[in-house]
């Protein structure tokens, strides 16, 4: 037989729908009384059980809804925290990139300054060296000229000795 109230009511409906009409009446029908009463007894017997199940479901529905709301709130809060963390990380990344660019620009500027200072130092050192070499060259030329003049005034080369100390005096 039927297992729940709804099926029992469907069975009773079918019994009434399939019942034969009373002679000379289209809105009255004949049923097997015992069968109909048995179905109604089964409905009465199961109705409290079904009603209790429905009440339990209604009570549980509120618990399920409250639990679902708590879960949804927790998920929303977790998502908001995740978004905040991502935004924070993004701002950290942006700040780090900006800072890195500043550091690179400062390092490049410092490199240009060091290169310029090194070039200036090399230029100055080479200029001083050039002056020193030019002075030395002039001194060598003058010494050679004095040496030649000393050779010419004193006769043969073997007798005349060049004295560098005399030149410095």
C-alpha positions in Angstrom: 0.0 0.0 0.0 0.9 3.7 0.0 3.8 4.9 2.2 2.9 8.5 2.9 -0.1 10.7 3.3 0.2 12.2 -0.1 0.1 8.8 -1.8 -2.9 7.8 0.3 -4.8 11.0 -0.7 -3.9 10.3 -4.3 -5.3 6.8 -3.9 -8.5 8.2 -2.4 -8.8 10.7 -5.2 -8.5 7.9 -7.8 -11.1 5.9 -6.0 -13.6 8.8 -6.1 -12.6 9.7 -9.7 -13.1 6.1 -10.9 -16.3 5.5 -8.9 -19.5 4.7 -10.8 -22.2 7.4 -10.9 -25.4 6.8 -9.0 -28.3 6.1 -11.4 -30.0 9.3 -12.4 -27.3 11.6 -10.9 -24.2 13.0 -12.5 -22.6 14.5 -9.4 -23.0 11.5 -7.0 -21.1 8.3 -7.1 -20.8 4.9 -5.3 -17.6 3.8 -3.4 -16.6 0.8 -1.6 -17.1 2.1 1.9 -14.6 -0.2 3.6 -11.9 0.6 1.1 -12.4 4.4 1.4 -12.5 4.1 5.2 -9.3 2.1 5.3 -7.6 4.7 3.2 -8.8 7.5 5.5 -7.7 5.5 8.6 -4.3 5.1 7.0 -4.2 8.9 6.4 -5.1 9.6 10.0 -2.5 7.1 11.3 0.2 8.6 9.1 -0.8 12.2 9.4 0.7 12.9 12.8 4.0 11.3 11.7 3.9 13.4 8.5 2.9 16.5 10.5 5.8 15.9 12.9 8.2 15.5 10.0 6.9 18.8 8.5 7.3 20.6 11.8 10.8 19.2 12.2 11.6 20.3 8.7 10.3 23.8 9.4 12.3 24.0 12.7 15.4 22.6 10.9 14.7 25.0 8.0 15.4 27.9 10.3 18.5 26.3 11.6 19.7 25.5 8.1 19.0 29.1 7.0 20.8 30.5 10.1 23.7 28.1 9.4 23.8 29.0 5.7 23.8 32.8 6.6 26.7 32.2 9.0 28.6 30.3 6.4 27.8 33.0 3.8 28.9 35.7 6.2 32.1 33.8 7.0 32.8 33.3 3.3 32.1 37.0 2.5 34.4 38.1 5.3 37.1 35.7 4.2 36.7 37.1 0.6 36.9 40.7 1.8 40.1 39.9 3.8 41.5 38.2 0.8 40.7 41.2 -1.4 42.3 43.5 1.2 45.4 41.4 1.3 45.6 41.3 -2.5 45.1 45.1 -2.6 47.7 45.5 0.1 50.1 43.3 -1.7 49.5 45.2 -5.0 50.2 48.5 -3.3 53.3 47.0 -1.8 54.4 45.8 -5.2 53.6 49.2 -6.7 55.6 50.9 -3.9 58.5 48.5 -4.3 58.6 49.1 -8.1 58.5 52.8 -7.5 61.3 52.6 -4.9 63.3 50.3 -7.2 63.0 52.8 -10.1 64.1 55.6 -7.7 67.1 53.5 -6.6 68.0 52.7 -10.2 67.8 56.3 -11.2 69.9 57.4 -8.3 72.4 54.6 -9.1 72.6 55.7 -12.7 73.1 59.3 -11.7 75.8 58.3 -9.2 77.4 56.2 -12.0 77.4 59.2 -14.4 78.9 61.4 -11.7 81.6 58.8 -10.9 82.3 58.4 -14.6 82.5 62.2 -15.1 84.8 62.5 -12.0 87.0 59.6 -13.3 87.2 61.3 -16.8 88.1 64.6 -15.2 90.7 63.0 -13.0 92.2 61.1 -16.0 92.1 64.3 -18.1 93.8 66.3 -15.3 96.5 63.6 -14.7 97.2 63.3 -18.4 97.5 67.1 -18.7 99.9 67.3 -15.8 101.9 64.4 -17.2 101.9 66.1 -20.6 103.2 69.3 -18.9 105.8 67.3 -17.0 106.9 65.5 -20.1 107.0 68.8 -22.0 109.1 70.4 -19.2 111.4 67.3 -19.2 111.7 67.5 -22.9 112.6 71.2 -22.8 115.1 70.5 -20.1 116.6 67.6 -22.2 116.8 70.0 -25.2 118.4 72.7 -23.1 120.9 70.3 -21.6 121.7 68.9 -25.0 122.2 72.4 -26.4 124.5 73.3 -23.4 126.3 70.0 -23.9 126.9 70.8 -27.6 128.0 74.3 -26.8 130.4 73.0 -24.2 131.8 70.6 -26.7 132.2 73.3 -29.3 134.0 75.7 -26.9 136.4 73.3 -25.3 137.9 71.4 -28.2 137.9 67.7 -28.6 135.1 65.7 -27.0 137.4 63.5 -25.0 138.8 66.3 -22.9 135.6 68.0 -22.0 133.3 66.5 -19.4 129.7 67.6 -18.9 128.9 68.4 -15.3 125.1 68.3 -14.7 125.5 69.9 -11.3 126.9 73.0 -12.9 123.7 73.3 -15.0 121.5 73.3 -12.0 123.4 76.0 -10.3 
